[in-house]
Amino acid sequence: MARDRRWRRTFSAVLLLAVLAVALAWHWRPVTARPALWRISQGDRHGWLFGTIHAVPSGARWLSPEIEKAAGESDLLVLEAAGLEAERSDRRVFEALGRSPGLLPLAERVSAADRPGLEALRRASPQALKDLDGYQDWAAALLIGAAADTGASSVDAPEARLEKLFRGRGKPVRGLETIEAQLGRFDALPPADQSALLHQSIAEAGEAVRRYRLLYESWAAGDMAALDAQFLQPLARSPHLRDVLIDQRNELWAQAVDKLLRENGRVVFVAVGAGHLLGPESVQARLARRGWTVVRVQ
């Protein structure tokens, strides 16, 4: 069960192109975080948009009075992918899409510079990474991230807490996309982009603690400029990767949220990764172009 939770946590984080191997071996004080929250309105309709992070230090307090009030007045929770059904199916779908017959051994698919790092990771996690050769590059990259035995908690993270809160009050929870659609985007990446993801997972493993600390602290402070610098700006080196995994999804999500906000006068609380709420192509920027007034309230 612990291994399944670790897989789910890292899988979600990688889908946002956050740090692939997340470790939390730093001293932190459990202060109440104030991550970014926006109010979306048009006429007599309104809803909420909250930027999440998929794993937090155990016991982290991020449910501020503003977020709790917004969630309390909302009729529907919308997540990237919702519910136990998604959690149960993600590994099955991953195996179906990620494995491919006739692949070269992974050591022959990475650069000579990455081979020592790959072998070091395999020695550090022999059970988790013993069968990498049967996976495509994108899938191997996710598995390298999932092998990290971290102190981060998906149980305390926004998605799990919010879903429990809404379901406990008898309110519906909906996902913006399926696990099949999420992983299908990785599977459809051209070889060069898959190779870049694999290189990133190997090359940055040693920087995981520092990079995650910066990412978490920026998120907790609601510092969107810092998140942009840490998360979005590096993707300028891989414009196609950004387009497929960030921009295209932002457009699809904005379309879906726009439609949900117009249905039946419901108040909708949308919680998606903060990486999708950065810059001029963010979800909220796309909603503004559709006529919604978007005001940051936290």
N, C-alpha and C positions, 0 to 999 in steps of 0.2 A: 504493500500500500504506500509506504514512504517513497519507494522508487517511482510509483505511478504519479504521486503528487509532484515529485521533483521533475519528472518528464513534462507534466502538464505546465508547470511554472515556467520552465526554460523554453518550451515550445512556444508559449504565448509571447514571451519576451523576444524571442528571435523573430517572430512575425512582425514585430515593430522595429527590427534592425537595431535593437538595443544590444548591450553587451552579451555576447554569446555564452560566455562562461561567467556566471555571476557568483561572487563570493562576498560575504559581508563581515569580514574579519577586521572591523574597525570599531573604535569606541564611539558610540553615539548616545545622545541623551534623548529619552522618549518625550520630546515636547510635541505639542499639537501642531501638526503641519497645516498649511493653508494653500493647498494646490488650487490651480486655476479653475474658476467656475464662471460661466456666462449665462445670461438670461436672453432668450430669443423671443421676439414678439413681433406681431403684425396685427393691427386692429385689436380685436378682443381675444386673439389667440396668443398663447405663449407657451414656452417650454424651457428646458435647461440643457446645457452642454457642459460636461465635466471631463477634464483630461486626466486619465488614469495612468498608473504604472502597475505592471502586472505582478510584481513581487516587492514586498516591503520588509524591513527588519521586523522580527517577531515582536508583537506588542505595539507596533507603531500606531500613533493616534492621528488619523487624518480626517475623521468625520467631524468637521467643524460645525458650529451651530448653523451657518449659512447653508452648508451642504445638506445637513439633516432636515432643515426647514424646507428646502427645495424638493428633496426626495419625498418628504411627508405630504406635500400638496400635489404630487404627481400621480397620475393614473396608470402610467405604463413606464417600465424600465426597458431601455434599448441598449444592448451590449454588442460588441463585435460578433461574438458567437456565444449563445446562451445555453446554460443548463447542463444537467448531468448527462444528457444524451450526447452532447458535444464532447464532454470529457471521456465518455466511454468509447466513442468512435474514433477519436483522433489518432490513436496509435494504430488501429486497424487500417485506416485510410492511409496513414503514413507508410505502413509496410507495403500496401498495395501499390502506391505510387513511387515510393522511394527505392525499392529494389529493382534491379535490372540484370538480366543474365548476360554473361560474356564480357563483363567489364574488366579492364586492367586492374591489377592490385592498386590500392590507393596510393601507395608510395611511388608508383610509376606515373600517377596522374598529377602529383604535386611537383613543384619546382624543387631543384636540388637544395635551395636555401630553406625550404619548408620541411624537408625530410627529417632533420634532427628534432625539430619541434614536434612533428607528428609522432615520432617514435617515443619521445619523452612523455607525451600525453597517453600513449598506449600503455607504457610501463606504469604510469600513475593510476590508470583506470583499466586494468586488463580485462575485467569482466564486461564492463559497459562498452568497451571499444574493440572487443576481440573480433567482431564480424564486420568491420567497416568496408571491407573490400567488395561486398555485395551490393553496396548502396551507391547511388548517383552522388555527384559532388554536393548538391544542395542538401541532400538527406544526411550525408556524412557530416556536413557542417553543423546541422541541427543536433546530431547525436553527440558530437564533441562538446557542444554547449550543455546538453542534457546530462553529460557524465559528471559535471561538477557537483560535488556534495556541498551544498550551500546552507547558509543560515537564513536565507530569505524565506518568507512565508507567503504562499498564495492564499492561505486561509484568512489572513489579516488584510489582504489586498482589496482594493475597492470593488472589483467585480464580484468577488465571493460575498463580501459583506453586504453590498447593495442588493444582490440577488436574494440573499437570505432575508433581508429587511422587507423587500417587496413581497416575496412569496409568503412571509409570515403575516402580512397584512391582507393576503388574498388578492394581491394585485398581479397582473400578468407581466411576464418578462419575455422579450423577443430579441433575436439575434439579427444583425444586419447581413451576415453571410454565413455560409456553412463551412465546416471543416474541409469538405471536398473542394470548395471554391478557394479557400485560403491556400491549401497545399497545392492545388492545381496551378496557382500562379508561380510557385517555385518550380514545379515540374516542367512548366512551359518555358522557363528561362533559357536563353541560348547558352551554349557551353562556356563562353567567356564570362558571363555573369555568374554562373554556378561556380566556376573556378575562383572568381573573386571572393565569393562568400566563403568558400573553403579556406582560401588563403587567410581571410580575415579571422576566421575561427581559430586557426592555428597561431597566427602571428600575435593576436591580442590576448591570448589566454593568460600570459604573465602579467598583463595590465588590468585584469578583471576587477580586482579590489579597488584600485584607484579610480578606474573609469565608472564603476557602478556607484561608488561613493559620491562622485561629482554629479552623476545623473540623478540619484535619489535626492540629494540635498537641493539640487536645482528644482526638481519637481515639488518637493515639500515646501519650498519657499515660493512656489508659483512664478519662478523666474523663467519666463518663456524665452527671453533673449539668450540666456545661458543654455537652455535646452536646445534652441536652434543651433547654437555654435557646436554643441556636443553631439547632436543627433542628425540634424538635417544638412548642415553645411558640408560635412564629409561626404555626403552622397552626391555632391557636385562632381566628384570623380567618376561616378557611375550613373550618368543621366538616365539610361534605359532602366536600370534597376530601380531608381527612384520613381520613374514613371509607372512601372508595373506594380510595385509594392506600396507606393504612397499615393501618388497623384491620381491614378485611375480609381483606386479604392475610395479616395476622398470624394471624387465626383459621384460615384455610385451611392455612397453613403449620404451625401448631401441631397441627392434625388429622393432617396428613401425617407430621410428625416423630414424633408419638405412635405412629402405626401402624408406622413404620419401626423405632423403638426396641424394639417388641414382637416383631419378626420374627426368628426363628431365632437369637436370642442374639447378633446382630451388634452390634459397637460402631460407632456412627454419628458422624461428625464433620460438623456442620452449620455452614456459613459463609454468613451473610447480612448485608446492610447493617446497620451499627450503629444506624441510625435505626429499625429494627424491634425493637430490644432496649431501648427506653426506656419507662419509665412503667408504670402498672398494666395497660395493655392490650398490653404487649409479648408477644413469642413466649414468653419464659421464664415470664412471669406466667401465661399461658394453660396452659403445660405444668404449672406448679405446681397449678393448679386441677384438672388431670387426674390428680393424685396423684403427680407426679414431685417429687423433692427436687432443687432447683436451688441450687448453691453456686458462688459466684464464686471462682475459683482464681488469677486474674491480673487 
